[in-house]
Amino acid sequence: MRPRAVALDVDGVLTYFKSAWQRLHKILGVNAEINRALYYAGYIDYVEWAIADVELWRGVPRHMAEARFTPRHGFDELCSTLAKMGALRIAISAGVGYTRQLSKCFDEFLVNDLIYRGNAVDGVEVVVTNTNKGDVLRSVLSKYGISPDEAIAVGDSETDIPLFRIAGFSIAFNPTSEAVARAANVVIRSHSLTPLAKYLRAITANS
């Protein structure tokens, strides 16, 4: 069956950094380990964790919070491939909204956007957590009248396993654990997105 949608994780797949959150903490010189510890100890949930992290950035100028970056090599080739496939292009990320720098490639870009007051960070709108990506994908596909069986999901971490379970076909790109690799139909390991683009072209050609 020809795929009608392709859903991709962002952090670690389209970018070299594994976490947009941790990258921005590092850029701003912020120590957020206490928030991380509280989450993993079960004292706060993911939304509360995100809010607590962004509190550490409150008042930071927008130009710093937008944190420019270079996407993974082969990103433009992947974008071209996705466009030629004619499928709905979806990005689903539990990261931070500055990765919207890549949104030109997608029809839908779901991420946790920072809220600004004037030109300074004031909060965050949490849309995607580390457990709800499957629900987010199902909602987007429903909006366009696409069955999950007609979708391909691409991810690298445990947060993407719910995507794999929903989509009809799944690709683990540089999986961060064996659990992620086992959950996917195919595993691709590469510094570049070119092999992923080639594989998607092959799927389309054989559909």
N, CA, C and O atoms as a DFTB+ gen file, in Angstrom:
828 C
 N C O
     1  1       0.839      -1.192       0.000
     2  2       0.000       0.000       0.000
     3  2       0.879       1.250       0.000
     4  3       1.821       1.340       0.788
     5  1       0.587       2.202      -0.865
     6  2       1.354       3.439      -0.924
     7  2       1.089       4.261       0.332
     8  3      -0.070       4.500       0.669
     9  1       2.139       4.704       1.036
    10  2       1.932       5.472       2.265
    11  2       1.257       6.813       1.989
    12  3       1.587       7.504       1.025
    13  1       0.314       7.164       2.847
    14  2      -0.376       8.447       2.717
    15  2       0.108       9.457       3.744
    16  3      -0.272      10.626       3.687
    17  1       0.938       9.025       4.678
    18  2       1.490       9.922       5.692
    19  2       2.831       9.390       6.176
    20  3       3.041       8.180       6.268
    21  1       3.730      10.313       6.484
    22  2       5.017       9.966       7.096
    23  2       5.190      10.863       8.315
    24  3       5.176      12.089       8.203
    25  1       5.354      10.243       9.476
    26  2       5.520      10.986      10.726
    27  2       6.938      10.784      11.254
    28  3       7.387       9.651      11.425
    29  1       7.630      11.876      11.507
    30  2       9.017      11.796      11.970
    31  2       9.202      12.492      13.312
    32  3       8.637      13.556      13.566
    33  1      10.005      11.865      14.162
    34  2      10.504      12.538      15.347
    35  2      11.505      13.592      14.873
    36  3      11.974      13.542      13.736
    37  1      11.826      14.541      15.745
    38  2      12.747      15.619      15.369
    39  2      14.105      15.461      16.057
    40  3      15.114      15.224      15.392
    41  1      14.131      15.592      17.388
    42  2      15.399      15.535      18.124
    43  2      16.060      14.175      17.951
    44  3      15.464      13.145      18.262
    45  1      17.286      14.174      17.456
    46  2      18.023      12.928      17.279
    47  2      17.820      12.285      15.927
    48  3      18.612      11.436      15.519
    49  1      16.770      12.678      15.224
    50  2      16.527      12.169      13.873
    51  2      16.881      13.252      12.858
    52  3      17.783      13.070      12.040
    53  1      16.182      14.358      12.911
    54  2      16.450      15.462      11.990
    55  2      17.578      16.355      12.485
    56  3      18.119      17.159      11.726
    57  1      17.931      16.214      13.756
    58  2      19.013      17.011      14.345
    59  2      20.096      16.095      14.894
    60  3      19.861      14.915      15.150
    61  1      21.276      16.653      15.068
    62  2      22.355      15.880      15.686
    63  2      22.189      15.816      17.193
    64  3      22.606      14.838      17.813
    65  1      21.595      16.828      17.794
    66  2      21.396      16.796      19.250
    67  2      20.208      15.913      19.588
    68  3      19.218      15.869      18.857
    69  1      20.322      15.206      20.714
    70  2      19.296      14.252      21.135
    71  2      18.133      14.924      21.847
    72  3      17.021      14.398      21.848
    73  1      18.377      16.076      22.449
    74  2      17.333      16.763      23.209
    75  2      17.437      18.262      23.022
    76  3      18.453      18.868      23.365
    77  1      16.387      18.864      22.479
    78  2      16.347      20.321      22.332
    79  2      16.336      20.996      23.699
    80  3      16.854      22.101      23.857
    81  1      15.738      20.322      24.691
    82  2      15.710      20.847      26.052
    83  2      17.126      20.953      26.605
    84  3      17.545      22.023      27.047
    85  1      17.862      19.849      26.581
    86  2      19.201      19.827      27.159
    87  2      20.146      20.758      26.415
    88  3      21.019      21.379      27.022
    89  1      19.972      20.854      25.100
    90  2      20.819      21.754      24.315
    91  2      20.631      23.196      24.760
    92  3      21.608      23.928      24.920
    93  1      19.379      23.612      24.963
    94  2      19.128      24.999      25.358
    95  2      19.597      25.261      26.790
    96  3      20.111      26.338      27.094
    97  1      19.415      24.266      27.670
    98  2      19.961      24.412      29.025
    99  2      21.470      24.701      28.954
   100  3      21.984      25.580      29.645
   101  1      22.153      23.942      28.106
   102  2      23.608      24.094      27.988
   103  2      23.974      25.462      27.424
   104  3      24.898      26.113      27.912
   105  1      23.247      25.896      26.395
   106  2      23.512      27.194      25.785
   107  2      23.344      28.320      26.807
   108  3      24.137      29.260      26.845
   109  1      22.302      28.212      27.631
   110  2      21.991      29.264      28.595
   111  2      22.750      29.111      29.912
   112  3      22.658      29.971      30.788
   113  1      23.498      28.018      30.052
   114  2      24.263      27.802      31.276
   115  2      23.391      27.501      32.482
   116  3      23.689      27.920      33.600
   117  1      22.300      26.764      32.240
   118  2      21.326      26.468      33.289
   119  2      21.497      25.030      33.788
   120  3      21.689      24.113      32.989
   121  1      21.429      24.837      35.088
   122  2      21.475      23.491      35.671
   123  2      20.043      23.072      36.016
   124  3      19.441      23.602      36.949
   125  1      19.511      22.120      35.256
   126  2      18.132      21.672      35.444
   127  2      18.053      20.262      36.015
   128  3      17.009      19.616      35.917
   129  1      19.130      19.779      36.603
   130  2      19.171      18.399      37.076
   131  2      18.143      18.121      38.176
   132  3      17.618      17.011      38.259
   133  1      17.854      19.107      39.014
   134  2      16.872      18.881      40.078
   135  2      15.494      18.585      39.501
   136  3      14.775      17.738      40.030
   137  1      15.114      19.274      38.418
   138  2      13.826      19.016      37.773
   139  2      13.796      17.610      37.181
   140  3      12.796      16.901      37.291
   141  1      14.889      17.219      36.560
   142  2      14.997      15.875      35.978
   143  2      14.870      14.805      37.065
   144  3      14.182      13.800      36.889
   145  1      15.540      15.042      38.181
   146  2      15.497      14.089      39.291
   147  2      14.090      13.978      39.866
   148  3      13.636      12.879      40.185
   149  1      13.398      15.105      40.001
   150  2      12.032      15.099      40.529
   151  2      11.095      14.321      39.611
   152  3      10.210      13.605      40.078
   153  1      11.298      14.468      38.290
   154  2      10.452      13.727      37.338
   155  2      10.695      12.225      37.452
   156  3       9.745      11.451      37.569
   157  1      11.939      11.813      37.420
   158  2      12.233      10.376      37.437
   159  2      11.945       9.736      38.793
   160  3      11.802       8.517      38.890
   161  1      11.861      10.559      39.838
   162  2      11.471      10.037      41.151
   163  2       9.959       9.979      41.307
   164  3       9.457       9.465      42.307
   165  1       9.222      10.510      40.311
   166  2       7.767      10.449      40.328
   167  2       7.074      11.576      41.072
   168  3       5.873      11.502      41.331
   169  1       7.822      12.623      41.421
   170  2       7.218      13.725      42.156
   171  2       6.479      14.709      41.249
   172  3       5.547      15.381      41.689
   173  1       6.892      14.792      39.990
   174  2       6.215      15.662      39.021
   175  2       5.990      14.882      37.734
   176  3       6.720      13.937      37.438
   177  1       4.966      15.285      36.960
   178  2       4.736      14.619      35.675
   179  2       5.473      15.379      34.567
   180  3       6.168      16.359      34.833
   181  1       5.315      14.921      33.333
   182  2       6.090      15.498      32.232
   183  2       5.743      16.963      32.008
   184  3       6.629      17.783      31.772
   185  1       4.454      17.296      32.081
   186  2       4.034      18.684      31.870
   187  2       4.642      19.580      32.944
   188  3       5.147      20.662      32.648
   189  1       4.590      19.123      34.186
   190  2       5.177      19.903      35.283
   191  2       6.689      20.032      35.117
   192  3       7.274      21.066      35.440
   193  1       7.307      18.977      34.612
   194  2       8.754      19.011      34.350
   195  2       9.080      20.074      33.299
   196  3      10.013      20.860      33.463
   197  1       8.300      20.085      32.221
   198  2       8.524      21.068      31.160
   199  2       8.351      22.491      31.689
   200  3       9.166      23.369      31.404
   201  1       7.294      22.710      32.455
   202  2       7.027      24.038      33.007
   203  2       8.164      24.466      33.938
   204  3       8.605      25.615      33.901
   205  1       8.633      23.532      34.774
   206  2       9.722      23.840      35.702
   207  2      11.010      24.183      34.952
   208  3      11.737      25.098      35.342
   209  1      11.287      23.445      33.877
   210  2      12.481      23.741      33.080
   211  2      12.396      25.130      32.456
   212  3      13.362      25.891      32.489
   213  1      11.239      25.455      31.890
   214  2      11.089      26.748      31.222
   215  2      11.128      27.896      32.232
   216  3      11.513      29.011      31.880
   217  1      10.737      27.639      33.475
   218  2      10.860      28.670      34.516
   219  2      12.317      29.120      34.659
   220  3      12.592      30.271      34.998
   221  1      13.237      28.203      34.397
   222  2      14.663      28.537      34.476
   223  2      15.088      29.458      33.335
   224  3      16.143      30.090      33.392
   225  1      14.252      29.523      32.300
   226  2      14.556      30.379      31.142
   227  2      13.741      31.671      31.142
   228  3      13.916      32.510      30.259
   229  1      12.868      31.837      32.107
   230  2      11.974      32.999      32.114
   231  2      12.789      34.301      31.991
   232  3      13.770      34.520      32.702
   233  1      12.338      35.146      31.060
   234  2      13.005      36.423      30.842
   235  2      14.133      36.384      29.840
   236  3      14.673      37.428      29.474
   237  1      14.504      35.181      29.383
   238  2      15.570      35.065      28.377
   239  2      15.097      35.699      27.064
   240  3      13.973      35.434      26.640
   241  1      15.908      36.517      26.415
   242  2      15.509      37.143      25.145
   243  2      15.191      36.097      24.080
   244  3      15.822      35.042      24.010
   245  1      14.206      36.414      23.260
   246  2      13.744      35.472      22.234
   247  2      14.874      35.034      21.307
   248  3      14.938      33.864      20.929
   249  1      15.759      35.944      20.936
   250  2      16.806      35.584      19.976
   251  2      17.752      34.529      20.550
   252  3      18.376      33.781      19.797
   253  1      17.859      34.465      21.882
   254  2      18.680      33.419      22.497
   255  2      17.907      32.115      22.609
   256  3      18.459      31.037      22.384
   257  1      16.630      32.212      22.956
   258  2      15.805      31.012      23.118
   259  2      15.537      30.308      21.793
   260  3      15.250      29.111      21.774
   261  1      15.630      31.040      20.688
   262  2      15.379      30.422      19.385
   263  2      16.543      29.536      18.937
   264  3      16.361      28.672      18.079
   265  1      17.712      29.735      19.493
   266  2      18.847      28.795      19.413
   267  2      19.043      28.164      18.033
   268  3      18.758      26.982      17.843
   269  1      19.518      28.932      17.094
   270  2      19.731      28.447      15.726
   271  2      20.611      27.196      15.703
   272  3      21.478      27.021      16.560
   273  1      20.380      26.336      14.723
   274  2      21.157      25.101      14.607
   275  2      21.169      24.630      13.169
   276  3      20.393      25.097      12.336
   277  1      22.066      23.695      12.893
   278  2      22.166      23.093      11.565
   279  2      21.528      21.710      11.609
   280  3      21.892      20.898      12.459
   281  1      20.581      21.422      10.709
   282  2      19.963      20.089      10.718
   283  2      20.958      19.016      10.299
   284  3      22.042      19.311       9.795
   285  1      20.571      17.780      10.516
   286  2      21.420      16.652      10.132
   287  2      21.663      16.667       8.622
   288  3      20.783      17.033       7.843
   289  1      22.860      16.268       8.229
   290  2      23.213      16.205       6.809
   291  2      22.189      15.353       6.056
   292  3      21.789      14.290       6.531
   293  1      21.774      15.819       4.897
   294  2      20.786      15.102       4.095
   295  2      19.363      15.568       4.342
   296  3      18.421      15.024       3.766
   297  1      19.200      16.582       5.202
   298  2      17.851      17.062       5.526
   299  2      17.129      17.568       4.281
   300  3      15.960      17.240       4.073
   301  1      17.801      18.357       3.456
   302  2      17.153      18.896       2.252
   303  2      16.752      17.774       1.298
   304  3      15.690      17.830       0.678
   305  1      17.598      16.765       1.185
   306  2      17.273      15.614       0.328
   307  2      16.049      14.884       0.871
   308  3      15.176      14.476       0.105
   309  1      15.984      14.718       2.186
   310  2      14.819      14.072       2.797
   311  2      13.559      14.884       2.544
   312  3      12.511      14.323       2.223
   313  1      13.653      16.200       2.686
   314  2      12.486      17.065       2.445
   315  2      11.995      16.920       1.013
   316  3      10.793      16.832       0.763
   317  1      12.928      16.897       0.083
   318  2      12.570      16.740      -1.328
   319  2      11.885      15.399      -1.571
   320  3      10.901      15.319      -2.307
   321  1      12.411      14.354      -0.949
   322  2      11.825      13.020      -1.082
   323  2      10.412      12.992      -0.520
   324  3       9.507      12.445      -1.150
   325  1      10.213      13.571       0.648
   326  2       8.884      13.597       1.268
   327  2       7.891      14.344       0.388
   328  3       6.746      13.920       0.237
   329  1       8.331      15.454      -0.190
   330  2       7.444      16.248      -1.054
   331  2       7.029      15.448      -2.284
   332  3       5.870      15.492      -2.698
   333  1       7.972      14.721      -2.862
   334  2       7.687      13.941      -4.072
   335  2       6.809      12.729      -3.777
   336  3       6.101      12.246      -4.660
   337  1       6.850      12.240      -2.552
   338  2       5.999      11.105      -2.182
   339  2       4.522      11.477      -2.221
   340  3       3.666      10.624      -2.450
   341  1       4.233      12.742      -1.999
   342  2       2.841      13.191      -2.014
   343  2       2.070      12.802      -0.770
   344  3       0.847      12.935      -0.734
   345  1       2.763      12.324       0.249
   346  2       2.123      11.923       1.500
   347  2       2.080      13.110       2.467
   348  3       2.838      14.069       2.320
   349  1       1.189      13.032       3.450
   350  2       1.134      14.034       4.500
   351  2       2.433      13.957       5.300
   352  3       2.836      12.880       5.738
   353  1       3.080      15.096       5.486
   354  2       4.372      15.151       6.173
   355  2       4.158      15.700       7.580
   356  3       3.716      16.836       7.753
   357  1       4.475      14.882       8.582
   358  2       4.194      15.235       9.973
   359  2       5.472      15.156      10.793
   360  3       6.230      14.192      10.682
   361  1       5.710      16.171      11.617
   362  2       6.787      16.125      12.606
   363  2       6.137      16.132      13.982
   364  3       5.277      16.968      14.263
   365  1       6.544      15.206      14.838
   366  2       6.007      15.126      16.195
   367  2       7.181      15.070      17.162
   368  3       7.948      14.108      17.172
   369  1       7.312      16.119      17.978
   370  2       8.472      16.224      18.847
   371  2       8.074      16.595      20.269
   372  3       7.254      17.488      20.483
   373  1       8.665      15.898      21.240
   374  2       8.481      16.256      22.646
   375  2       9.495      17.312      23.065
   376  3       9.637      17.614      24.250
   377  1      10.191      17.865      22.092
   378  2      11.196      18.880      22.358
   379  2      10.607      20.282      22.461
   380  3       9.436      20.457      22.797
   381  1      11.438      21.271      22.168
   382  2      11.075      22.677      22.335
   383  2      10.878      23.331      20.969
   384  3      11.505      22.947      19.981
   385  1       9.994      24.326      20.936
   386  2       9.539      24.919      19.679
   387  2      10.572      25.556      18.791
   388  3      10.266      25.840      17.634
   389  1      11.805      25.803      19.269
   390  2      12.775      26.421      18.356
   391  2      13.147      25.490      17.205
   392  3      13.730      25.930      16.214
   393  1      12.810      24.192      17.332
   394  2      13.065      23.289      16.202
   395  2      12.102      23.532      15.050
   396  3      12.236      22.908      13.997
   397  1      11.126      24.432      15.227
   398  2      10.256      24.832      14.112
   399  2      11.050      25.452      12.962
   400  3      10.501      25.710      11.891
   401  1      12.325      25.685      13.185
   402  2      13.191      26.136      12.097
   403  2      13.155      25.143      10.935
   404  3      13.507      25.489       9.808
   405  1      12.726      23.905      11.216
   406  2      12.656      22.860      10.194
   407  2      11.239      22.681       9.637
   408  3      11.007      21.786       8.825
   409  1      10.306      23.510      10.059
   410  2       8.888      23.273       9.751
   411  2       8.533      23.443       8.280
   412  3       7.482      22.970       7.847
   413  1       9.386      24.110       7.500
   414  2       9.091      24.306       6.079
   415  2       8.953      22.969       5.352
   416  3       8.343      22.888       4.285
   417  1       9.523      21.933       5.942
   418  2       9.517      20.606       5.325
   419  2       8.204      19.860       5.562
   420  3       7.966      18.820       4.948
   421  1       7.345      20.384       6.453
   422  2       6.209      19.601       6.939
   423  2       4.853      20.297       6.762
   424  3       4.748      21.522       6.717
   425  1       3.831      19.455       6.665
   426  2       2.457      19.964       6.645
   427  2       1.969      20.219       8.069
   428  3       1.205      21.154       8.308
   429  1       2.405      19.400       8.998
   430  2       2.045      19.535      10.409
   431  2       3.327      19.410      11.237
   432  3       4.114      18.485      11.041
   433  1       3.525      20.351      12.165
   434  2       4.709      20.322      13.019
   435  2       4.244      20.483      14.462
   436  3       3.938      21.591      14.903
   437  1       4.195      19.365      15.200
   438  2       3.693      19.351      16.572
   439  2       4.877      19.337      17.533
   440  3       5.706      18.427      17.501
   441  1       4.948      20.364      18.394
   442  2       6.069      20.507      19.318
   443  2       5.611      21.379      20.479
   444  3       4.531      21.969      20.428
   445  1       6.418      21.459      21.509
   446  2       6.077      22.267      22.684
   447  2       6.634      23.683      22.516
   448  3       7.831      23.919      22.681
   449  1       5.754      24.604      22.189
   450  2       6.174      25.967      21.854
   451  2       6.374      26.830      23.101
   452  3       5.590      26.778      24.048
   453  1       7.435      27.616      23.074
   454  2       7.648      28.597      24.125
   455  2       6.642      29.730      23.966
   456  3       6.250      30.083      22.854
   457  1       6.237      30.288      25.093
   458  2       5.343      31.439      25.111
   459  2       6.189      32.664      25.459
   460  3       7.006      32.625      26.380
   461  1       5.985      33.744      24.718
   462  2       6.775      34.950      24.940
   463  2       5.887      36.097      25.424
   464  3       4.753      36.265      24.975
   465  1       6.425      36.862      26.333
   466  2       5.804      38.120      26.736
   467  2       6.729      39.219      26.227
   468  3       7.862      39.366      26.686
   469  1       6.212      39.993      25.259
   470  2       7.109      40.913      24.594
   471  2       8.143      40.120      23.826
   472  3       7.806      39.361      22.918
   473  1       9.382      40.293      24.185
   474  2      10.457      39.589      23.487
   475  2      11.211      38.647      24.418
   476  3      12.374      38.323      24.179
   477  1      10.523      38.201      25.504
   478  2      11.206      37.364      26.486
   479  2      10.394      36.109      26.801
   480  3       9.165      36.129      26.735
   481  1      11.078      35.025      27.141
   482  2      10.412      33.758      27.486
   483  2       9.528      33.950      28.715
   484  3       9.950      34.520      29.721
   485  1       8.273      33.453      28.611
   486  2       7.323      33.623      29.713
   487  2       6.639      32.313      30.112
   488  3       5.953      32.268      31.133
   489  1       6.814      31.246      29.324
   490  2       6.160      29.983      29.637
   491  2       6.264      29.009      28.481
   492  3       7.047      29.215      27.554
   493  1       5.473      27.947      28.537
   494  2       5.498      26.928      27.494
   495  2       4.116      26.306      27.339
   496  3       3.394      26.124      28.319
   497  1       3.757      25.984      26.107
   498  2       2.522      25.250      25.819
   499  2       2.906      23.813      25.497
   500  3       3.491      23.547      24.447
   501  1       2.584      22.889      26.386
   502  2       2.974      21.491      26.207
   503  2       1.907      20.756      25.398
   504  3       0.759      20.640      25.828
   505  1       2.289      20.275      24.252
   506  2       1.405      19.534      23.352
   507  2       1.814      18.076      23.253
   508  3       0.969      17.181      23.218
   509  1       3.122      17.846      23.210
   510  2       3.667      16.497      23.042
   511  2       4.488      16.129      24.283
   512  3       5.397      16.863      24.673
   513  1       4.161      14.994      24.896
   514  2       4.914      14.513      26.050
   515  2       5.769      13.317      25.640
   516  3       5.847      12.967      24.463
   517  1       6.401      12.704      26.621
   518  2       7.228      11.531      26.317
   519  2       6.415      10.243      26.217
   520  3       6.984       9.170      26.011
   521  1       5.082      10.335      26.362
   522  2       4.241       9.127      26.273
   523  2       3.062       9.249      25.319
   524  3       2.412       8.241      25.040
   525  1       2.755      10.441      24.804
   526  2       1.507      10.617      24.040
   527  2       1.670      10.757      22.536
   528  3       0.729      11.151      21.847
   529  1       2.852      10.440      22.014
   530  2       3.058      10.631      20.576
   531  2       2.096       9.798      19.727
   532  3       1.674      10.235      18.656
   533  1       1.752       8.613      20.199
   534  2       0.806       7.784      19.460
   535  2      -0.554       8.459      19.360
   536  3      -1.170       8.458      18.295
   537  1      -1.022       9.030      20.450
   538  2      -2.303       9.738      20.456
   539  2      -2.253      10.967      19.557
   540  3      -3.214      11.263      18.847
   541  1      -1.125      11.685      19.589
   542  2      -0.971      12.874      18.743
   543  2      -1.023      12.476      17.279
   544  3      -1.692      13.132      16.480
   545  1      -0.321      11.406      16.920
   546  2      -0.337      10.940      15.531
   547  2      -1.737      10.531      15.108
   548  3      -2.193      10.905      14.028
   549  1      -2.419       9.772      15.943
   550  2      -3.767       9.318      15.615
   551  2      -4.694      10.518      15.370
   552  3      -5.514      10.493      14.451
   553  1      -4.563      11.558      16.187
   554  2      -5.396      12.751      16.050
   555  2      -5.125      13.468      14.733
   556  3      -6.060      13.895      14.055
   557  1      -3.852      13.601      14.367
   558  2      -3.510      14.280      13.108
   559  2      -4.012      13.482      11.915
   560  3      -4.578      14.048      10.979
   561  1      -3.810      12.182      11.943
   562  2      -4.262      11.348      10.829
   563  2      -5.782      11.412      10.684
   564  3      -6.299      11.457       9.568
   565  1      -6.491      11.416      11.801
   566  2      -7.956      11.508      11.780
   567  2      -8.409      12.816      11.134
   568  3      -9.391      12.845      10.392
   569  1      -7.697      13.877      11.418
   570  2      -8.007      15.203      10.848
   571  2      -7.987      15.168       9.326
   572  3      -8.759      15.871       8.673
   573  1      -7.102      14.348       8.762
   574  2      -6.954      14.275       7.306
   575  2      -7.633      13.040       6.712
   576  3      -7.525      12.796       5.510
   577  1      -8.323      12.267       7.531
   578  2      -9.012      11.091       7.036
   579  2      -8.076       9.986       6.590
   580  3      -8.372       9.259       5.642
   581  1      -6.942       9.856       7.274
   582  2      -5.949       8.841       6.918
   583  2      -5.926       7.753       7.986
   584  3      -5.899       8.048       9.181
   585  1      -5.936       6.510       7.554
   586  2      -5.863       5.387       8.483
   587  2      -4.433       5.231       9.006
   588  3      -3.490       5.434       8.242
   589  1      -4.241       4.880      10.272
   590  2      -2.891       4.639      10.796
   591  2      -2.129       3.594       9.989
   592  3      -0.904       3.665       9.886
   593  1      -2.834       2.637       9.422
   594  2      -2.177       1.604       8.619
   595  2      -1.506       2.183       7.376
   596  3      -0.635       1.545       6.784
   597  1      -1.909       3.393       6.981
   598  2      -1.356       4.032       5.786
   599  2      -0.203       4.977       6.127
   600  3       0.258       5.736       5.274
   601  1       0.259       4.926       7.376
   602  2       1.308       5.842       7.829
   603  2       2.620       5.128       8.108
   604  3       2.642       3.965       8.511
   605  1       3.717       5.850       7.885
   606  2       5.057       5.402       8.251
   607  2       5.522       6.292       9.397
   608  3       5.338       7.508       9.351
   609  1       6.122       5.698      10.421
   610  2       6.664       6.460      11.548
   611  2       8.173       6.267      11.617
   612  3       8.680       5.163      11.422
   613  1       8.882       7.356      11.896
   614  2      10.341       7.316      12.010
   615  2      10.743       7.945      13.344
   616  3      10.333       9.064      13.652
   617  1      11.546       7.225      14.137
   618  2      11.982       7.769      15.418
   619  2      13.248       7.103      15.896
   620  3      13.763       6.187      15.255
   621  1      13.756       7.576      17.042
   622  2      15.020       7.041      17.539
   623  2      14.994       6.608      18.996
   624  3      15.892       5.886      19.431
   625  1      13.978       7.033      19.775
   626  2      14.016       6.775      21.216
   627  2      12.748       6.105      21.726
   628  3      11.803       5.876      20.971
   629  1      12.742       5.797      23.015
   630  2      11.585       5.148      23.632
   631  2      10.314       5.982      23.497
   632  3       9.212       5.437      23.460
   633  1      10.469       7.302      23.423
   634  2       9.287       8.155      23.278
   635  2       8.608       7.954      21.924
   636  3       7.464       8.366      21.732
   637  1       9.317       7.320      20.985
   638  2       8.766       7.095      19.641
   639  2       8.114       5.729      19.490
   640  3       7.469       5.463      18.476
   641  1       8.272       4.863      20.479
   642  2       7.650       3.539      20.389
   643  2       6.130       3.635      20.244
   644  3       5.560       2.855      19.481
   645  1       5.439       4.558      20.943
   646  2       3.995       4.712      20.702
   647  2       3.667       5.073      19.248
   648  3       2.619       4.681      18.736
   649  1       4.558       5.816      18.582
   650  2       4.373       6.107      17.154
   651  2       4.440       4.807      16.354
   652  3       3.613       4.561      15.477
   653  1       5.436       3.983      16.671
   654  2       5.627       2.725      15.957
   655  2       4.406       1.818      16.102
   656  3       4.023       1.121      15.162
   657  1       3.803       1.837      17.289
   658  2       2.653       0.968      17.541
   659  2       1.410       1.410      16.778
   660  3       0.554       0.591      16.447
   661  1       1.317       2.698      16.505
   662  2       0.152       3.234      15.795
   663  2       0.300       3.090      14.286
   664  3      -0.650       2.711      13.601
   665  1       1.480       3.389      13.770
   666  2       1.696       3.409      12.319
   667  2       1.723       2.006      11.728
   668  3       2.042       1.028      12.404
   669  1       1.379       1.940      10.451
   670  2       1.396       0.655       9.758
   671  2       2.796       0.138       9.516
   672  3       2.999      -1.069       9.386
   673  1       3.780       1.051       9.452
   674  2       5.169       0.663       9.208
   675  2       6.062       1.618       9.989
   676  3       5.771       2.811      10.073
   677  1       7.152       1.098      10.563
   678  2       8.001       1.942      11.397
   679  2       9.478       1.751      11.092
   680  3       9.929       0.659      10.745
   681  1      10.221       2.851      11.232
   682  2      11.655       2.856      10.973
   683  2      12.368       3.446      12.186
   684  3      12.081       4.573      12.587
   685  1      13.283       2.700      12.762
   686  2      14.117       3.207      13.853
   687  2      15.386       3.775      13.233
   688  3      16.180       3.043      12.643
   689  1      15.569       5.082      13.371
   690  2      16.744       5.740      12.797
   691  2      17.735       6.008      13.923
   692  3      17.452       6.791      14.830
   693  1      18.900       5.356      13.867
   694  2      19.891       5.438      14.943
   695  2      19.231       5.202      16.306
   696  3      19.304       6.062      17.184
   697  1      18.591       4.053      16.488
   698  2      17.876       3.796      17.747
   699  2      18.788       3.918      18.964
   700  3      19.940       3.486      18.943
   701  1      18.247       4.517      20.022
   702  2      19.037       4.753      21.233
   703  2      19.082       3.544      22.151
   704  3      19.835       3.536      23.125
   705  1      18.286       2.523      21.855
   706  2      18.304       1.303      22.668
   707  2      17.827       0.125      21.837
   708  3      17.248       0.300      20.765
   709  1      18.073      -1.066      22.336
   710  2      17.617      -2.265      21.651
   711  2      16.097      -2.353      21.666
   712  3      15.499      -2.899      20.739
   713  1      15.466      -1.819      22.711
   714  2      13.999      -1.830      22.780
   715  2      13.410      -1.057      21.612
   716  3      12.409      -1.478      21.032
   717  1      14.020       0.067      21.263
   718  2      13.546       0.873      20.131
   719  2      13.769       0.115      18.832
   720  3      12.888       0.082      17.972
   721  1      14.930      -0.490      18.684
   722  2      15.238      -1.256      17.471
   723  2      14.257      -2.409      17.289
   724  3      13.788      -2.661      16.179
   725  1      13.946      -3.110      18.381
   726  2      13.036      -4.257      18.298
   727  2      11.598      -3.828      17.971
   728  3      10.837      -4.590      17.374
   729  1      11.239      -2.615      18.364
   730  2       9.862      -2.146      18.163
   731  2       9.586      -1.739      16.724
   732  3       8.428      -1.607      16.330
   733  1      10.642      -1.537      15.934
   734  2      10.489      -1.043      14.558
   735  2      10.545      -2.183      13.543
   736  3      11.081      -3.256      13.819
   737  1       9.981      -1.926      12.365
   738  2      10.062      -2.897      11.271
   739  2      11.439      -2.904      10.628
   740  3      11.919      -3.943      10.175
   741  1      12.075      -1.724      10.590
   742  2      13.375      -1.564       9.928
   743  2      14.258      -0.674      10.792
   744  3      13.766       0.242      11.451
   745  1      15.558      -0.942      10.791
   746  2      16.528      -0.106      11.498
   747  2      17.508       0.480      10.492
   748  3      18.066      -0.241       9.665
   749  1      17.712       1.781      10.565
   750  2      18.704       2.463       9.728
   751  2      19.667       3.190      10.655
   752  3      19.250       3.949      11.530
   753  1      20.955       2.952      10.455
   754  2      21.973       3.639      11.255
   755  2      22.855       4.442      10.307
   756  3      23.501       3.880       9.422
   757  1      22.879       5.755      10.496
   758  2      23.654       6.614       9.599
   759  2      23.840       7.995      10.207
   760  3      22.980       8.491      10.935
   761  1      24.984       8.609       9.894
   762  2      25.236       9.990      10.316
   763  2      24.405      10.960       9.483
   764  3      24.145      12.095       9.884
   765  1      23.993      10.472       8.300
   766  2      23.260      11.300       7.338
   767  2      21.838      10.794       7.152
   768  3      21.551       9.620       7.385
   769  1      20.947      11.692       6.728
   770  2      19.567      11.315       6.435
   771  2      19.407      10.735       5.033
   772  3      18.312      10.312       4.664
   773  1      20.470      10.711       4.259
   774  2      20.387      10.212       2.889
   775  2      19.885       8.768       2.800
   776  3      19.022       8.492       1.967
   777  1      20.385       7.831       3.621
   778  2      19.862       6.458       3.554
   779  2      18.361       6.388       3.870
   780  3      17.645       5.578       3.281
   781  1      17.888       7.221       4.783
   782  2      16.459       7.255       5.089
   783  2      15.676       7.741       3.885
   784  3      14.636       7.175       3.549
   785  1      16.169       8.791       3.228
   786  2      15.503       9.308       2.028
   787  2      15.460       8.239       0.936
   788  3      14.438       8.066       0.271
   789  1      16.561       7.530       0.756
   790  2      16.618       6.474      -0.268
   791  2      15.634       5.353       0.054
   792  3      14.974       4.825      -0.841
   793  1      15.540       4.995       1.327
   794  2      14.624       3.920       1.706
   795  2      13.175       4.329       1.465
   796  3      12.376       3.524       0.985
   797  1      12.832       5.563       1.790
   798  2      11.467       6.041       1.562
   799  2      11.150       6.089       0.070
   800  3      10.024       5.800      -0.334
   801  1      12.140       6.453      -0.750
   802  2      11.916       6.440      -2.194
   803  2      11.663       5.018      -2.690
   804  3      10.819       4.795      -3.558
   805  1      12.399       4.065      -2.135
   806  2      12.224       2.662      -2.536
   807  2      10.826       2.159      -2.153
   808  3      10.181       1.446      -2.923
   809  1      10.368       2.540      -0.953
   810  2       9.022       2.146      -0.523
   811  2       7.970       2.684      -1.488
   812  3       7.038       1.978      -1.875
   813  1       8.139       3.944      -1.865
   814  2       7.183       4.583      -2.767
   815  2       7.199       3.927      -4.141
   816  3       6.149       3.698      -4.741
   817  1       8.404       3.624      -4.637
   818  2       8.544       3.030      -5.970
   819  2       7.924       1.633      -6.025
   820  3       7.442       1.206      -7.074
   821  1       7.936       0.927      -4.903
   822  2       7.426      -0.436      -4.876
   823  2       5.977      -0.541      -4.381
   824  3       5.454      -1.640      -4.196
   825  1       5.346       0.597      -4.172
   826  2       3.964       0.586      -3.664
   827  2       2.963       0.602      -4.806
   828  3       1.755       0.596      -4.569
